[in-house]
Amino acid sequence: MSQSIHAAGRRLHFIGIGGSSMSGLARFMLQQGCEVTGSDRDASHKTEALEALGITVHIGHRAENVRGADLVIYSAAIPENNPERAEAARLGIPQIERAVLLGRLMSTFEHAICVAGTHGKTTTTSMLAQVFVEAGEDPGVHIGGELDAIGGGTRVGRGSTFIAEACEYNGSFWHFFPTIAVILNIDEDHLDFYRDLDDIEASFRRFAGLVPEDGWVVGWGDDSRVRRVLGSLRCHTRTYGLEPHNEVRAENISYDEQGRAHFTATLFGHPLAEIDLAVAGEKNLLDALACIAAADICQLSMSRVAESLARFTGAHRRFELTSVTDGVSLYTDYAHNPAEMQTAIHIAAMQPHNALWAVWQPHTYSRTKALFNGFLETFGEADRVLITDIMGAREPDPGDISTPMLIGPLTQRGVKAAHTPTFDDAEAYLRAHWQPGDIVITLGCGNIDLLNEQIARHGDTKK
């Protein structure tokens, strides 16, 4: 890492500090002895938590916020004409994108495990982090979420391994230095940046190509695109999955009444460990297999890996139970594209319930348009569906896509869907119609979890 970043006492200013990754990096650099300031468009739980650590967070982007900084870090959502970036350029203050900083951090470790994939990154990275910590490896960690086992989304660590979530958006993971790369799957998303699915596959191939020849790429062997990427590499590779051709497999699989898997993890047909998961569904089973494959390469004790996975209950906002209100169990999940949403709804459907409600906050206009038909096929296991207004996030409203455009096609497919523009509207609709024993799952990578908090705060109304 360059001296300008690492030196204690240097002032680092984060534009977009409230983001999942940015807030974690801000914490990381504060723990490294840097002075940290930041700004964000809106106040949030994350900005409040950073302020509680003594970090000055400005709400709103203004030129004066960067004055006196030694380095400016910005997220991919912050354009060059942002007033703080423009002022930094005028003053000659160096600027780097978030992924570049993360890459420089991991380059100071002997080993870096980078977990990539369209779906499941946060869960698998969290599993690995918990497994390594509980095995006494003292890793550095950066997760795009919150994990109780490490006290948040980051961990400085004094060991030789850094474990990081590697996002494909904007080619962020091209800036990393993996010695072990994990590719969970390759699917459509971020089509505001990528041309098509072939372009996404090429991006993952470029990422995997960063691994040195003596390193490893672990990939889901049931995904033909992942297999193609692995077949193009000169480094060591290892496949995992359910099909017979995989090297690491789950055998003798059974599920309990809540959908939690028990299986034998095997390598080339030889047993590694008996695994009991505390999280439900086949997707979590596959994520656990990826974790096991990477942990085996790192020569961790498989018995300790099994013990850690049995204690793993998930990162926050990954099928997280937030409250039981009026006898209704409310969950939230970060799922924001069709495959992830179907998985979250399927896990919810596995739980004992009467009616299953899905409440979705679409995230970005471009994603809603690009994956429109996929979203229409997402809600087959839900009894009722509520959809809020689209959260534009980094995008202005183009005027050619809106939530009401989803309601008609969903209704034609037999989905009982309603437009509830705001969180207040969604809460009022739920409270007017839900019954004890129902399940509600809120879906989206925006701030839909605030609806869960709002409902929990208002408490029971049916006495």
PEMO-V347261 format. One line per field, one symbol per residue. phi: phi as a letter, one per 30 degrees, with the letter a starting at -180 (. if undefined). A space follows every 10 residues. Layout:
# PEMO-V347261
phi: ???
This chain:
# PEMO-V347261
phi: .dddddddjd cccccjddde dddddddedd ddjddbbaba dbdaeddddd dddjddcccj cbeddcdjdc accbdddcdd deeddddddd didebbdedd ddddddddcd bbcccckdbj ddddddeddd dddddidhdd bbbdacbddc ikcbadibdc cccbdcddei iedddcbdcb cccdabbdah ddccdadddd eddddddddd dddccbbcbd ddcddddddd dcccddbbcb lcdddddcbc bhdbbddcic dcacdbbhic dcaccccccc jddddddddd ddddddedid dddddddddd cdcjddibhc dcacbhicdc cbbdebbedd dddddddddd deaccccccc cecidddddd ceddddcdce ccdbbcbddd ddhdcdddic baeedddedd dddiddcbcc ecdddddddd ddbdbejdbc bcbkcdcddd ddddddddid bcc
